[in-house]
Amino acid sequence: EAGVTQSPRYAVLQEGQAVSFWCDPISGHDTLYWYQQPRDQGPQLLVYFRDEAVIDNSQLPSDRFSAVRPKGTNSTLKIQSAKQGDTATYLCASSFLQPNQAPLFGEGTRLSVL
Amino acid sequence: QQKVQQSPESLIVPEGGMASLNCTFSDRNSQYFWWYRQHSGEGPKALMSIFSNGDKKEGRFTAHLNKASLYVSLHIKDSQPSDSALYFCAGMPNYNVLYFGSGTKLTVEP
C-alpha cells in the first residue's frame, strides 16, 4: 500500500515569495492533517480536515497560510509572502477517524526561507 | 490546547543499555497516547500506542501509562544503534488530533 506522498521534498525561498505544498493521503483516509515541525522540535498542528471540511484551522500562524482539500482527497498548503520564521519541515498525515488508528505521516517538505 | 512536557531533551545510552523517556500531559480529556519515532530526514512513524493504565510491552519496547497523573513513559531495553532517533510522545483527546511533545533525541553508542 502506498504511503502518504508529499511534494516537493525541499524548497528554498527568499522572504516575500509564495510556496505551495502538496499532499496525497492514503486512499480512503477521511482525516488529513498538516503539521509544522521546526528543526529539532515536535510537530505542531496547523490545520486538519475531515473529508473536504476544515475542522480546525485555529493554529494556522496567520492569514499568510491557507489550506484546502477540495474533493476530500489531496490537499494543498500555501504560504503567501514567506518569512524566515516559516523555516521548518511541513508534514502531512492522514488517518481514519478511530482512536486506535495512528495518523500516518509523509516524509515532509523541508522549507528554508532566506 | 494540549501541552505536552517531554524529558529528557537528549539521552545517550550504550549499546545494550536501557533508555527511559518521559511525558506529562495537561489535558485531562486525553485518553489515547502514542509514541512516535523519527529518523533523520524521514517523517515520524508510530512506534506503539497505549490506552489503558499500566504497562504494554512490544518486543524490546515497554510503554507505561498513568492516567491519573497524565504521565506516560517509554522504556527501550537492549538499545541498538538503529534505535538512535528522535522520539515523540503524543496525546489524543477524544480521538481527535494528536498533540506532540518536544521530543527526546536518543543516541545509542556502539
Contacts between the chains, C-beta under 8 A, distances in Angstrom:
chain1	res1	chain2	res2	distance
A	4	B	43	7.5
A	33	B	97	7.0
A	33	B	98	7.8
A	35	B	100	7.9
A	40	B	86	7.6
A	40	B	103	7.1
A	40	B	105	7.2
A	41	B	102	5.7
A	41	B	103	6.6
A	42	B	4	7.5
A	42	B	6	7.5
A	42	B	88	5.3
A	42	B	100	3.8
A	42	B	101	5.4
A	42	B	102	4.8
A	42	B	103	5.0
A	43	B	44	6.6
A	43	B	88	7.4
A	43	B	100	4.9
A	44	B	100	7.3
A	45	B	97	5.8
A	45	B	98	7.7
A	45	B	99	6.9
A	48	B	97	6.0
A	56	B	97	7.1
A	59	B	1	7.6
A	91	B	43	5.8
A	91	B	44	7.4
A	93	B	43	7.9
A	97	B	95	6.9
A	98	B	95	6.5
A	99	B	31	7.2
A	99	B	32	4.8
A	99	B	51	7.2
A	99	B	92	6.7
A	99	B	95	3.4
A	100	B	32	7.7
A	100	B	49	6.8
A	100	B	51	7.4
A	102	B	34	5.6
A	102	B	36	7.9
A	102	B	46	3.6
A	102	B	49	6.4
A	103	B	46	7.8
A	103	B	98	5.9
A	104	B	46	7.3
A	105	B	43	3.6
A	105	B	44	5.1
A	105	B	45	7.1
A	106	B	43	5.3
A	107	B	41	7.7
A	107	B	42	6.0
A	107	B	43	4.9
A	108	B	43	5.3
